[in-house]
Amino acid sequence: MRTDYGVPPLAEENQLLVEQRLREFRTAGGVLETVTVEWRGKALHVEVIDMPVEALYYNPGTHRIRAQRMHDSVRDEELIRDPWSARSQEYLDYLLKALPAEPSKPDPEFEVLLQSLREFKQTDPGLITRNGVLVNGNTRRAALKQLGVSNIRVGVLPETCTWDDVNAVELSLQLRRDHKRDYSYINELLAIDEQLTLGRPLDEIAKEFRRRADSCKQDMWILAQLRDLLERSASDDVKLRLMDFEDSKEKLRELHRRYDKDCKSGSRDHADLLKENRLAAIALDFSKTDIREIDHEFRDRYLVQSLPPSLKITMTPGPASVNIPGLNRSVKAAGADVAAAAALTDSILKAMAVKTASDRVPLTRSNAAEQFVSDVRLAFADAVDKAKQVSRIRKRRQAAPDRISDACQDLAQCVTDLVVARASNSLDEEAYDEAVQLLRGTLRKLALESSRSIEFPGEGVSWLLEVSGKGGNAS
């Protein structure tokens, strides 16, 4: 069962007004407006009426801003205690107009909605319960309020509507994908997770969300990792929030794909090292292209050399070796590297949590966190640059062999083309001869550079030098 928020203070007045306007709607004559919703597994046509904007309530359980409610934990607690108070409703109004990834900033998409309503008025009706709670159209109501519009067109759900119905209808409308503003990434993860919590099969949920089952599994793995990061970031009275990772969708999906690949290759330690290294970079808000340079060797090969001594301490969580009985020697403990990487990630997460909550912590603590994040980010940036340099060198070393492999594929296709041309007697022999002469000249240049670049030629290069006259035996 989902949360039951009860009824708002003006529920009775709204019910009377709804009934009055429904009667007027039915006796008005002419073309009657309805809107179709999915109601308990079936299509239902509900009547559309005008309702005063100020009389309606935002839905406190809307999926659209579920993650963003933690922007202000104090006001979120007030919202849980009394969702219908003026202060709680004002908080919902604020969040509906805010940028999902950073609620302290206005959402450009909300500005687009405002402009659309100014120019074209309301084109699509919202949806309410008889109590006056908005099931769909919360953001439109916020925009109409800001524009000073008196009335909003809304469809009216049946009298038997429960909070389970409210959530189901809202979700089904969102999944139509025909509305102007989709759920944010984190809120969509929470919506899928909610359906799983209710006991619905994953395949059924995936179908409803118009996704593949493996894609939903990936998203649930990501949500589990994010919840773990939040707990790891907790320090005294602050911790990170799910909404802090709103802009990390593709970074997290790439992490899952690479982690899953490494796990399947048989090295769980490598996979866990990769995960810790990349999660730290994601928390530090590195770009997707930078994070691609980070693998399981990143920490030992690049990061350790870039970190100042004061930060290296955070990478040593405890004893990293174990003694072998009878041999009087020690070896690295299993998972020691992973534990060290996790220790650094934890330190970064805690510092980011303090930095995010800088207005709620002492200035000295906030400044220390800012300095730590700045120092460790510089170290990561330097390490990523070194990894990129090695990657460029590796790619340059591999470029020549790759180009020859590509040319071989084209030549293999040329053999097939010759067979086809012979069968149809359609070969342009002069053009073909010119192309072969060009090939000969190119092979001679390739042989010359090979003789200069390769001190001890193998069988393939030796053949190239011989046929091109660079081997000493051919004229």
C-alpha positions as a printed NumPy array, in Angstrom:
array([[  0.   ,   0.   ,   0.   ],
       [  1.142,   3.54 ,  -0.714],
       [  0.963,   6.483,   1.681],
       [ -2.554,   7.653,   2.486],
       [ -2.439,  11.437,   2.793],
       [ -6.049,  11.692,   3.95 ],
       [ -8.234,  14.554,   2.718],
       [ -7.421,  18.274,   2.436],
       [ -9.159,  20.911,   4.566],
       [-11.417,  22.156,   1.749],
       [-12.389,  18.659,   0.635],
       [-16.093,  19.103,   1.382],
       [-16.297,  22.5  ,  -0.343],
       [-14.476,  21.138,  -3.379],
       [-16.78 ,  18.116,  -3.581],
       [-19.848,  20.4  ,  -3.619],
       [-18.282,  22.659,  -6.251],
       [-17.283,  19.673,  -8.404],
       [-20.815,  18.245,  -8.236],
       [-22.315,  21.609,  -9.131],
       [-20.072,  22.069, -12.143],
       [-20.581,  18.494, -13.302],
       [-24.337,  19.111, -13.29 ],
       [-23.834,  22.284, -15.294],
       [-21.584,  20.343, -17.67 ],
       [-24.207,  17.672, -18.269],
       [-27.083,  20.114, -18.837],
       [-25.188,  22.657, -20.925],
       [-25.755,  20.874, -24.227],
       [-23.397,  21.055, -27.194],
       [-20.114,  19.141, -27.461],
       [-19.046,  17.823, -24.067],
       [-15.31 ,  17.593, -23.35 ],
       [-13.922,  14.399, -21.815],
       [-10.468,  12.975, -21.2  ],
       [ -9.559,   9.279, -21.268],
       [ -7.578,   7.715, -18.428],
       [ -6.606,   4.175, -17.483],
       [ -8.819,   3.319, -14.531],
       [ -8.312,   0.007, -12.74 ],
       [ -7.166,  -1.727, -15.914],
       [ -9.745,  -0.23 , -18.265],
       [-10.139,   2.947, -20.321],
       [-12.425,   5.465, -18.643],
       [-13.799,   8.685, -20.163],
       [-14.103,  11.348, -17.462],
       [-15.842,  14.692, -17.781],
       [-13.835,  17.919, -17.948],
       [-14.873,  21.012, -15.98 ],
       [-13.384,  24.34 , -14.966],
       [-12.159,  24.652, -11.38 ],
       [-10.684,  27.64 ,  -9.507],
       [ -6.891,  27.413,  -9.544],
       [ -6.668,  28.545,  -5.923],
       [ -9.15 ,  25.907,  -4.698],
       [ -7.045,  22.933,  -5.796],
       [ -4.209,  21.153,  -3.976],
       [ -0.892,  19.833,  -5.24 ],
       [ -0.534,  16.087,  -4.898],
       [  1.994,  15.488,  -2.054],
       [  2.711,  12.014,  -3.425],
       [  3.473,  13.026,  -7.021],
       [  6.339,  11.103,  -8.578],
       [  7.476,  14.203, -10.465],
       [  9.377,  15.76 ,  -7.53 ],
       [  9.801,  12.813,  -5.17 ],
       [ 13.609,  12.963,  -5.123],
       [ 13.668,  16.769,  -5.025],
       [ 11.72 ,  16.885,  -1.746],
       [ 15.016,  16.25 ,   0.088],
       [ 16.284,  19.62 ,  -1.149],
       [ 15.144,  20.912,   2.247],
       [ 14.852,  18.071,   4.754],
       [ 13.109,  20.247,   7.36 ],
       [ 10.36 ,  21.283,   4.966],
       [ 10.09 ,  17.71 ,   3.716],
       [  9.407,  16.549,   7.276],
       [  6.73 ,  19.228,   7.571],
       [  5.245,  17.996,   4.304],
       [  5.077,  14.455,   5.655],
       [  3.398,  15.642,   8.881],
       [  0.896,  17.974,   7.229],
       [  0.843,  17.845,   3.402],
       [ -2.101,  20.252,   3.171],
       [ -0.722,  23.184,   5.161],
       [ -0.015,  26.424,   3.301],
       [  3.728,  26.01 ,   3.95 ],
       [  3.788,  22.424,   2.6  ],
       [  1.8  ,  23.375,  -0.493],
       [  4.136,  26.345,  -1.067],
       [  7.105,  23.955,  -0.904],
       [  5.53 ,  21.708,  -3.549],
       [  4.851,  24.805,  -5.688],
       [  8.511,  25.798,  -5.37 ],
       [  9.82 ,  22.35 ,  -6.334],
       [  7.502,  22.052,  -9.342],
       [  9.11 ,  25.179, -10.789],
       [ 12.702,  24.26 ,  -9.882],
       [ 15.468,  22.563, -11.847],
       [ 15.411,  18.845, -10.888],
       [ 19.194,  18.566, -10.6  ],
       [ 19.528,  21.823,  -8.634],
       [ 16.269,  22.989,  -7.021],
       [ 17.823,  26.281,  -5.973],
       [ 17.664,  27.273,  -9.66 ],
       [ 14.587,  27.803, -11.874],
       [ 13.811,  25.116, -14.446],
       [ 14.1  ,  26.394, -18.065],
       [ 11.391,  23.899, -19.055],
       [  9.009,  25.6  , -16.647],
       [  9.732,  28.899, -18.364],
       [  8.862,  27.251, -21.686],
       [  5.554,  26.081, -20.187],
       [  4.808,  29.601, -18.948],
       [  5.401,  31.035, -22.415],
       [  3.214,  28.362, -24.018],
       [  0.348,  29.108, -21.633],
       [  0.685,  32.838, -22.279],
       [  0.45 ,  32.346, -26.037],
       [ -1.878,  29.389, -26.467],
       [ -3.708,  29.117, -23.115],
       [ -4.316,  25.664, -21.608],
       [ -4.58 ,  23.007, -24.332],
       [ -4.634,  19.788, -22.294],
       [ -6.852,  19.307, -19.217],
       [ -5.432,  18.274, -15.878],
       [ -7.003,  15.651, -13.644],
       [ -8.352,  15.888, -10.068],
       [-10.046,  13.871,  -7.364],
       [-13.446,  14.993,  -6.04 ],
       [-11.547,  16.467,  -3.079],
       [ -9.674,  18.823,  -5.386],
       [ -6.286,  17.078,  -5.348],
       [ -4.402,  17.273,  -8.657],
       [ -3.517,  13.859, -10.052],
       [ -2.183,  15.298, -13.295],
       [ -1.435,  18.927, -14.108],
       [  0.452,  19.91 , -10.944],
       [  3.067,  21.853, -12.915],
       [  0.409,  23.463, -15.103],
       [ -1.404,  24.667, -11.996],
       [  1.853,  26.188, -10.693],
       [  2.284,  28.002, -14.015],
       [ -1.326,  29.215, -14.136],
       [ -1.003,  30.493, -10.55 ],
       [  2.109,  32.435, -11.504],
       [  0.318,  33.899, -14.532],
       [ -2.653,  34.907, -12.413],
       [ -5.146,  32.752, -14.349],
       [ -8.338,  32.112, -12.373],
       [ -9.479,  28.715, -13.677],
       [ -7.95 ,  25.444, -14.843],
       [ -9.63 ,  22.766, -16.961],
       [ -9.565,  19.369, -15.265],
       [-11.048,  15.923, -15.694],
       [-12.767,  14.531, -12.588],
       [-12.066,  11.014, -11.319],
       [-14.827,   8.815,  -9.849],
       [-15.992,   9.264,  -6.25 ],
       [-14.466,   5.921,  -5.22 ],
       [-10.941,   7.131,  -6.048],
       [ -8.332,   6.058,  -3.445],
       [ -4.698,   7.048,  -3.015],
       [ -3.724,   3.805,  -4.745],
       [ -5.832,   4.936,  -7.702],
       [ -4.223,   8.385,  -7.636],
       [ -0.723,   6.891,  -7.921],
       [ -1.728,   4.36 , -10.581],
       [ -3.462,   6.958, -12.76 ],
       [ -0.592,   9.436, -12.458],
       [  1.897,   6.757, -13.463],
       [ -0.175,   5.536, -16.421],
       [ -0.512,   9.101, -17.734],
       [  3.226,   9.655, -17.46 ],
       [  3.955,   6.43 , -19.325],
       [  1.931,   7.56 , -22.314],
       [  4.919,   9.779, -23.161],
       [  2.589,  12.321, -24.735],
       [  3.031,  14.964, -22.056],
       [  5.351,  17.926, -22.379],
       [  7.516,  17.168, -19.339],
       [  8.783,  13.695, -18.438],
       [  9.825,  12.612, -14.972],
       [ 13.444,  13.364, -14.149],
       [ 15.878,  10.422, -14.239],
       [ 15.938,   9.77 , -10.483],
       [ 12.172,  10.072, -10.148],
       [ 11.711,   7.509, -12.907],
       [ 14.025,   5.119, -11.024],
       [ 11.923,   5.629,  -7.908],
       [  8.716,   4.979,  -9.852],
       [ 10.068,   1.644, -11.151],
       [ 11.287,   0.718,  -7.673],
       [  7.867,   1.519,  -6.222],
       [  6.227,  -0.877,  -8.659],
       [  8.679,  -3.629,  -7.694],
       [  7.993,  -2.973,  -4.003],
       [  4.303,  -3.51 ,  -4.682],
       [  5.149,  -7.004,  -5.9  ],
       [  4.618,  -6.529,  -9.621],
       [  6.754,  -8.786, -11.908],
       [  9.724,  -7.074, -13.52 ],
       [  8.696,  -8.099, -17.043],
       [  5.275,  -6.524, -16.516],
       [  6.813,  -3.303, -15.176],
       [  9.282,  -3.144, -18.07 ],
       [  6.449,  -3.507, -20.569],
       [  4.451,  -0.76 , -18.873],
       [  7.453,   1.566, -18.857],
       [  8.12 ,   0.683, -22.5  ],
       [ 11.545,  -0.635, -21.58 ],
       [ 13.433,  -3.908, -21.837],
       [ 13.59 ,  -6.016, -18.681],
       [ 17.409,  -5.898, -18.669],
       [ 17.245,  -2.09 , -18.857],
       [ 15.007,  -2.031, -15.76 ],
       [ 17.434,  -4.383, -13.993],
       [ 20.256,  -2.005, -14.85 ],
       [ 18.331,   0.934, -13.411],
       [ 17.597,  -0.934, -10.198],
       [ 21.306,  -1.781,  -9.839],
       [ 22.062,   1.912, -10.277],
       [ 19.448,   2.924,  -7.704],
       [ 20.919,   0.422,  -5.221],
       [ 24.394,   1.899,  -5.76 ],
       [ 23.085,   5.434,  -5.279],
       [ 21.332,   4.53 ,  -2.042],
       [ 24.558,   2.935,  -0.821],
       [ 26.486,   6.098,  -1.74 ],
       [ 24.038,   8.183,   0.27 ],
       [ 24.627,   6.054,   3.361],
       [ 28.384,   6.155,   2.855],
       [ 28.27 ,   9.945,   2.585],
       [ 26.477,  10.37 ,   5.936],
       [ 28.457,  12.436,   8.42 ],
       [ 26.831,  13.822,  11.559],
       [ 23.682,  15.542,  10.303],
       [ 24.464,  15.778,   6.556],
       [ 24.524,  13.37 ,   3.642],
       [ 24.117,  13.42 ,  -0.114],
       [ 20.688,  13.169,  -1.746],
       [ 19.465,  11.138,  -4.714],
       [ 18.773,  14.357,  -6.609],
       [ 22.514,  15.159,  -6.466],
       [ 22.979,  12.49 ,  -9.164],
       [ 20.214,  13.673, -11.53 ],
       [ 22.746,  14.575, -14.255],
       [ 24.744,  11.339, -13.983],
       [ 22.411,   9.049, -15.941],
       [ 24.753,   8.108, -18.786],
       [ 27.816,   7.957, -16.531],
       [ 26.047,   5.483, -14.242],
       [ 24.755,   3.377, -17.121],
       [ 28.236,   3.16 , -18.637],
       [ 29.583,   2.179, -15.22 ],
       [ 27.061,  -0.669, -14.986],
       [ 27.91 ,  -1.957, -18.465],
       [ 31.646,  -1.96 , -17.755],
       [ 31.205,  -3.409, -14.248],
       [ 29.001,  -6.197, -15.561],
       [ 31.517,  -6.969, -18.311],
       [ 34.417,  -7.159, -15.83 ],
       [ 32.396,  -9.4  , -13.496],
       [ 31.611, -11.782, -16.355],
       [ 35.289, -11.899, -17.308],
       [ 35.966, -13.522, -13.924],
       [ 37.691, -10.75 , -11.971],
       [ 35.409,  -9.41 ,  -9.261],
       [ 38.241,  -7.43 ,  -7.63 ],
       [ 38.932,  -5.652, -10.922],
       [ 35.222,  -4.912, -11.299],
       [ 34.973,  -3.54 ,  -7.745],
       [ 38.099,  -1.409,  -8.208],
       [ 36.683,   0.011, -11.423],
       [ 33.396,   0.751,  -9.652],
       [ 35.012,   2.556,  -6.694],
       [ 37.317,   4.603,  -8.935],
       [ 34.479,   5.658, -11.229],
       [ 31.999,   6.361,  -8.43 ],
       [ 34.522,   8.741,  -6.911],
       [ 34.88 ,  10.526, -10.261],
       [ 31.095,  10.668, -10.701],
       [ 30.715,  12.207,  -7.233],
       [ 33.342,  14.787,  -8.241],
       [ 31.268,  15.523, -11.38 ],
       [ 33.849,  14.59 , -14.003],
       [ 32.622,  14.367, -17.588],
       [ 31.555,  11.124, -19.213],
       [ 34.576,  11.151, -21.553],
       [ 36.98 ,  11.661, -18.637],
       [ 35.401,   8.828, -16.643],
       [ 35.878,   6.445, -19.58 ],
       [ 39.634,   6.691, -18.988],
       [ 39.207,   5.24 , -15.478],
       [ 39.661,   1.477, -15.113],
       [ 40.717,  -0.884, -12.338],
       [ 44.387,   0.163, -12.68 ],
       [ 43.647,   3.887, -12.529],
       [ 44.331,   4.251,  -8.813],
       [ 47.712,   2.476,  -8.698],
       [ 49.016,   3.634, -12.104],
       [ 47.999,   7.301, -12.038],
       [ 46.063,   8.533,  -9.004],
       [ 48.499,   7.574,  -6.224],
       [ 51.263,   9.605,  -7.901],
       [ 48.969,  12.631,  -8.284],
       [ 47.582,  12.743,  -4.75 ],
       [ 49.352,  14.984,  -2.232],
       [ 50.64 ,  13.132,   0.881],
       [ 47.812,  14.471,   3.054],
       [ 45.22 ,  12.811,   0.828],
       [ 47.028,   9.487,   0.511],
       [ 46.21 ,   8.823,   4.161],
       [ 42.547,   8.524,   3.24 ],
       [ 43.422,   5.677,   0.9  ],
       [ 44.692,   3.437,   3.713],
       [ 41.712,   2.029,   5.634],
       [ 43.731,  -0.349,   7.803],
       [ 46.087,  -3.363,   7.598],
       [ 46.395,  -4.317,   3.953],
       [ 48.381,  -7.541,   4.41 ],
       [ 48.067, -10.924,   6.106],
       [ 50.755, -13.223,   7.513],
       [ 51.247, -16.702,   6.061],
       [ 51.601, -19.155,   8.99 ],
       [ 54.907, -21.048,   9.014],
       [ 56.538, -18.963,   6.249],
       [ 57.269, -15.811,   8.266],
       [ 56.113, -13.579,   5.397],
       [ 53.069, -11.526,   4.542],
       [ 51.097, -10.917,   1.36 ],
       [ 48.543,  -8.325,   0.324],
       [ 45.153,  -9.094,   1.817],
       [ 42.423, -10.115,  -0.572],
       [ 40.43 ,  -7.036,  -1.495],
       [ 42.933,  -4.662,   0.113],
       [ 43.093,  -2.496,  -2.997],
       [ 39.307,  -2.357,  -3.155],
       [ 39.125,  -1.37 ,   0.509],
       [ 41.685,   1.399,  -0.028],
       [ 39.803,   2.704,  -3.065],
       [ 36.541,   2.572,  -1.112],
       [ 38.14 ,   4.541,   1.746],
       [ 39.015,   7.373,  -0.627],
       [ 35.55 ,   7.273,  -2.202],
       [ 33.978,   7.483,   1.27 ],
       [ 36.086,  10.535,   2.103],
       [ 35.052,  12.207,  -1.143],
       [ 31.369,  11.423,  -0.562],
       [ 31.445,  12.825,   2.976],
       [ 33.203,  15.998,   1.803],
       [ 30.714,  16.424,  -1.058],
       [ 27.835,  16.03 ,   1.412],
       [ 29.248,  18.81 ,   3.609],
       [ 29.927,  20.976,   0.54 ],
       [ 26.337,  20.501,  -0.656],
       [ 24.994,  21.438,   2.788],
       [ 27.394,  24.376,   3.244],
       [ 24.579,  26.646,   4.433],
       [ 23.756,  24.265,   7.313],
       [ 27.233,  23.501,   8.713],
       [ 29.859,  25.632,  10.512],
       [ 32.017,  27.736,   8.214],
       [ 35.254,  26.01 ,   9.258],
       [ 33.797,  22.599,   8.394],
       [ 32.446,  23.869,   5.085],
       [ 35.788,  25.446,   4.145],
       [ 37.678,  22.251,   5.023],
       [ 35.337,  20.205,   2.818],
       [ 35.689,  22.715,  -0.039],
       [ 39.477,  22.512,   0.186],
       [ 39.464,  18.708,   0.321],
       [ 37.183,  18.455,  -2.732],
       [ 39.313,  20.978,  -4.617],
       [ 42.569,  19.137,  -3.832],
       [ 41.266,  15.678,  -4.646],
       [ 39.605,  16.911,  -7.846],
       [ 42.902,  18.397,  -9.023],
       [ 44.585,  15.068,  -8.308],
       [ 41.912,  13.181, -10.248],
       [ 42.175,  15.647, -13.145],
       [ 45.949,  15.191, -13.294],
       [ 45.577,  11.402, -13.161],
       [ 42.93 ,  11.437, -15.906],
       [ 45.255,  13.546, -18.104],
       [ 48.038,  10.982, -17.623],
       [ 45.634,   8.16 , -18.477],
       [ 44.581,  10.017, -21.622],
       [ 48.216,  10.45 , -22.687],
       [ 48.86 ,   6.721, -22.328],
       [ 45.611,   5.993, -24.181],
       [ 46.629,   8.279, -27.067],
       [ 50.025,   6.578, -27.314],
       [ 48.334,   3.174, -27.271],
       [ 45.96 ,   4.244, -30.014],
       [ 48.821,   5.599, -32.132],
       [ 50.679,   2.311, -31.728],
       [ 47.592,   0.429, -32.783],
       [ 46.621,   2.767, -35.642],
       [ 48.919,   1.297, -38.317],
       [ 47.96 ,  -2.367, -37.721],
       [ 44.269,  -1.4  , -37.656],
       [ 44.549,   0.412, -40.996],
       [ 46.189,  -2.607, -42.623],
       [ 43.426,  -4.843, -41.259],
       [ 40.812,  -2.488, -42.716],
       [ 42.623,  -2.469, -46.078],
       [ 42.684,  -6.281, -46.08 ],
       [ 38.905,  -6.348, -45.681],
       [ 38.559,  -4.01 , -48.673],
       [ 40.922,  -6.203, -50.741],
       [ 38.969,  -9.304, -49.782],
       [ 35.834,  -7.594, -51.066],
       [ 37.754,  -6.698, -54.23 ],
       [ 38.306, -10.431, -54.895],
       [ 34.553, -10.991, -54.74 ],
       [ 33.943,  -7.994, -57.01 ],
       [ 36.385,  -9.4  , -59.575],
       [ 34.538, -12.727, -59.658],
       [ 31.221, -10.95 , -60.21 ],
       [ 32.698,  -8.669, -62.89 ],
       [ 34.218, -11.653, -64.739],
       [ 30.902, -13.443, -64.787],
       [ 29.178, -10.424, -66.305],
       [ 32.153,  -9.338, -68.429],
       [ 31.875,  -5.839, -66.936],
       [ 35.387,  -5.144, -65.577],
       [ 36.995,  -1.833, -66.575],
       [ 40.485,  -3.276, -67.094],
       [ 42.249,   0.069, -67.62 ],
       [ 40.857,   1.529, -64.413],
       [ 41.693,  -1.685, -62.585],
       [ 45.3  ,  -1.587, -63.839],
       [ 45.701,   2.026, -62.678],
       [ 44.371,   1.089, -59.232],
       [ 46.859,  -1.807, -58.961],
       [ 49.735,   0.523, -59.905],
       [ 48.594,   2.861, -57.109],
       [ 48.579,  -0.142, -54.745],
       [ 52.142,  -1.031, -55.782],
       [ 53.377,   2.499, -55.135],
       [ 51.648,   2.599, -51.756],
       [ 53.136,  -0.766, -50.751],
       [ 56.619,   0.499, -51.647],
       [ 56.145,   3.556, -49.418],
       [ 54.808,   1.326, -46.647],
       [ 57.815,  -0.991, -46.997],
       [ 60.233,   1.966, -46.844],
       [ 58.751,   3.285, -43.608],
       [ 58.576,  -0.256, -42.197],
       [ 62.303,  -0.782, -42.855],
       [ 63.04 ,   2.472, -41.004],
       [ 60.727,   1.761, -38.074],
       [ 61.185,  -1.965, -37.401],
       [ 64.621,  -3.176, -36.355],
       [ 63.829,  -6.896, -36.312],
       [ 61.144,  -7.582, -38.945],
       [ 58.9  , -10.595, -38.544],
       [ 57.635, -12.879, -41.278],
       [ 54.96 , -10.478, -42.547],
       [ 57.188,  -7.39 , -42.698],
       [ 60.019,  -9.443, -44.252],
       [ 57.652, -10.476, -47.047],
       [ 56.597,  -6.85 , -47.597],
       [ 60.227,  -5.713, -47.829],
       [ 61.037,  -8.508, -50.259],
       [ 58.156,  -7.978, -52.703],
       [ 58.666,  -4.22 , -52.693],
       [ 62.402,  -4.45 , -53.317],
       [ 63.401,  -3.161, -49.874],
       [ 64.671,  -6.473, -48.528],
       [ 68.026,  -6.517, -50.242],
       [ 67.271,  -9.53 , -52.47 ],
       [ 64.826,  -7.988, -54.917],
       [ 65.691,  -5.483, -57.591]])
